[in-house]
Structure formats: structure tokens, C-alpha cells
Amino acid sequence: MTSGTWFLIAWVVLVVVALTSFAKRRRRESPTRALVHEQPVIFATRAAVLIRARGTEGNGWGSLKRPGWPELLVHSGGLEVTIGAFDGLVSGNTMLIEGASMRRERLSAWPLVAGNRECIRLWGTDGTGPREWKVSPRGTPIDDVWSHLVAAGVTPTT
């Protein structure tokens, strides 16, 4: 076999593994997504959002991007960050309010904004494992977002 054949085989195997991993992740997260989507939205705001990747998703913080800003939706029993048409490709964009906690931090200038901004760091679970987000509201005062999260049941920590 030539080196080109080996490269093609390796590439096909890599694609199959990636698609299988994506399908498994979507299946694991689907009960939480369905539960959160069925609940009424009690608050919504545009925000810069970083989601911490874990396991096969990668390692580190990834930002949600779209024209404008992603939207933070506070449902009666869950949280969701949405970027519109590509929501299905985003892993970890739902979180249950039960057991979720938060604190205020500073969001560094990289990779989202020029200058440091206040953000709310959220910890919780998506039903399959831990989730961690950094949310910096745009167009809504951070105190308003904080009070809506507390009213929904997210526990403040120090």
C-alpha cells in the first residue's frame, strides 16, 4: 500500500470516530435539552459566553460566536445559551438550575472583548456531567442578571 492509501484510511477512521463521538454526546445531552426547552423562559439577555470544554470535547474555554451576541435564557428549571441555527452543534449549552452555583469574576480581554469585563461564573450539571460557563451580559446590567439567576434558584457562592 502507498502512503496516500494509508493517509486516506487514517482520515476516514478519524472522521468516523469524530461523528460517533458527536452522536454519543448529543444522545447523552438530549434529555436535559428536552427538559430545559419544555420550560418557560423567565429571563433572556444577550451575553458574551465562554463554555469550558471537557472530555472528548477538548480542554479549555471555548467562546460561543454569532453575529451579535449569544443569548442567555433562564428557564424555570434550567439555563441555556443559544447561538441560533448552530445550537445543535454546540455541546454543553444547557445546564440544570438544581445544584447550580455562581460567583462574580472578571472576564479577561482575550478572546472576547477589548478590556476586562465583569462576568458571572456558573457551575452546574447538564445531567451527564459537570458544566462551567462564564457569562458577561451585553445591554443588561450584571446586577439584573444576577438577581434573575438568584430568583430562578442558582446559589451564589464566594
C-alpha positions as CSV (number, residue, x, y, z in Angstrom):
1,M,0.0,0.0,0.0
2,T,1.1,3.5,-0.7
3,S,1.4,6.4,1.8
4,G,-1.6,8.0,0.1
5,T,-3.7,4.9,0.8
6,W,-2.7,4.9,4.5
7,F,-3.5,8.6,4.8
8,L,-6.9,8.0,3.3
9,I,-7.6,5.2,5.7
10,A,-6.5,7.2,8.7
11,W,-8.6,10.2,7.6
12,V,-11.7,8.0,7.2
13,V,-11.2,6.4,10.6
14,L,-10.7,9.9,12.2
15,V,-14.0,11.1,10.6
16,V,-15.9,8.0,11.8
17,V,-14.6,8.4,15.3
18,A,-15.5,12.2,15.4
19,L,-19.0,11.6,14.1
20,T,-19.6,8.7,16.6
21,S,-18.4,10.9,19.4
22,F,-20.7,13.7,18.4
23,A,-23.7,11.4,18.1
24,K,-23.0,9.9,21.6
25,R,-22.6,13.3,23.1
26,R,-25.9,14.5,21.5
27,R,-27.7,11.4,22.8
28,R,-26.4,11.9,26.3
29,E,-27.4,15.6,26.4
30,S,-30.8,15.2,24.8
31,P,-32.8,14.5,28.0
32,T,-31.5,17.7,29.6
33,R,-32.0,19.7,26.4
34,A,-35.6,18.5,26.1
35,L,-36.3,19.2,29.8
36,V,-34.9,22.7,29.6
37,H,-36.6,23.5,26.3
38,E,-40.1,22.5,27.6
39,Q,-39.9,25.0,30.5
40,P,-41.0,28.6,30.1
41,V,-38.3,31.3,29.6
42,I,-38.4,33.7,32.6
43,F,-35.5,35.9,31.5
44,A,-33.3,36.4,28.4
45,T,-30.4,38.7,27.6
46,R,-27.5,38.9,25.1
47,A,-24.1,37.9,26.6
48,A,-20.6,37.0,25.8
49,V,-20.3,33.4,26.8
50,L,-17.4,31.0,27.4
51,I,-18.1,27.3,27.9
52,R,-15.5,25.1,29.5
53,A,-14.8,22.0,27.3
54,R,-14.3,18.6,29.0
55,G,-13.5,15.1,27.9
56,T,-13.8,14.4,24.2
57,E,-15.0,18.0,23.6
58,G,-11.5,19.3,24.2
59,N,-9.7,21.1,27.0
60,G,-10.2,24.8,28.0
61,W,-12.6,27.6,27.4
62,G,-14.4,28.0,24.1
63,S,-16.5,31.0,23.2
64,L,-19.9,30.9,21.5
65,K,-19.9,33.2,18.5
66,R,-22.6,34.5,16.2
67,P,-23.5,37.9,14.6
68,G,-24.4,40.0,17.6
69,W,-24.1,38.1,20.8
70,P,-25.3,34.7,22.0
71,E,-28.4,34.7,24.2
72,L,-28.6,33.5,27.8
73,L,-32.0,32.1,28.5
74,V,-33.1,31.5,32.1
75,H,-35.9,28.8,32.2
76,S,-37.8,27.9,35.3
77,G,-35.6,24.9,35.9
78,G,-32.6,25.3,33.6
79,L,-30.2,27.6,31.8
80,E,-29.5,27.7,28.1
81,V,-27.1,29.7,25.9
82,T,-28.1,29.8,22.3
83,I,-26.5,30.9,19.1
84,G,-29.4,30.3,16.8
85,A,-29.1,28.0,13.8
86,F,-25.9,26.3,15.1
87,D,-27.3,25.3,18.6
88,G,-27.3,21.7,17.6
89,L,-23.5,21.7,17.1
90,V,-22.8,23.2,20.5
91,S,-22.1,20.9,23.4
92,G,-22.8,21.9,26.9
93,N,-25.2,24.8,26.2
94,T,-27.8,23.7,28.7
95,M,-27.4,23.5,32.5
96,L,-29.9,22.4,35.2
97,I,-30.6,25.0,37.9
98,E,-30.8,22.3,40.6
99,G,-27.4,22.3,42.3
100,A,-26.0,25.2,40.2
101,S,-23.9,27.9,41.8
102,M,-22.4,31.2,40.7
103,R,-19.9,33.9,41.6
104,R,-18.7,37.2,40.1
105,E,-15.4,37.4,38.3
106,R,-13.5,39.5,35.8
107,L,-13.6,38.3,32.2
108,S,-10.2,38.8,30.6
109,A,-9.8,40.7,27.3
110,W,-9.0,37.6,25.4
111,P,-10.8,36.1,23.4
112,L,-14.0,38.1,23.6
113,V,-13.8,41.8,24.3
114,A,-11.4,44.7,24.5
115,G,-10.8,45.4,28.1
116,N,-11.7,43.5,31.2
117,R,-15.4,43.0,31.9
118,E,-17.4,41.7,34.9
119,C,-18.8,38.2,34.4
120,I,-20.8,35.6,36.2
121,R,-19.1,32.2,36.5
122,L,-21.7,29.4,36.7
123,W,-21.1,25.8,37.8
124,G,-23.7,23.1,37.4
125,T,-24.5,19.9,35.6
126,D,-26.2,19.1,32.2
127,G,-27.4,15.7,33.6
128,T,-24.4,13.8,32.2
129,G,-21.6,15.7,33.9
130,P,-20.3,19.0,35.2
131,R,-20.7,22.2,33.2
132,E,-18.9,25.5,33.7
133,W,-19.7,28.8,32.0
134,K,-18.5,32.4,32.1
135,V,-21.3,34.9,31.1
136,S,-20.8,38.6,30.6
137,P,-24.1,40.3,29.9
138,R,-24.4,42.8,27.0
139,G,-27.1,45.5,27.2
140,T,-28.3,44.3,30.6
141,P,-26.7,45.4,33.9
142,I,-25.0,42.5,35.6
143,D,-26.9,43.1,38.8
144,D,-30.2,42.4,36.9
145,V,-28.9,39.2,35.5
146,W,-27.6,38.2,39.0
147,S,-31.0,38.8,40.6
148,H,-32.8,36.8,37.9
149,L,-30.4,33.9,38.4
150,V,-30.9,34.0,42.2
151,A,-34.7,34.2,41.7
152,A,-34.5,31.1,39.4
153,G,-32.7,29.2,42.1
154,V,-28.9,29.5,41.3
155,T,-26.9,29.6,44.5
156,P,-24.5,32.5,45.0
157,T,-21.0,31.5,46.4
158,T,-18.0,33.5,47.4
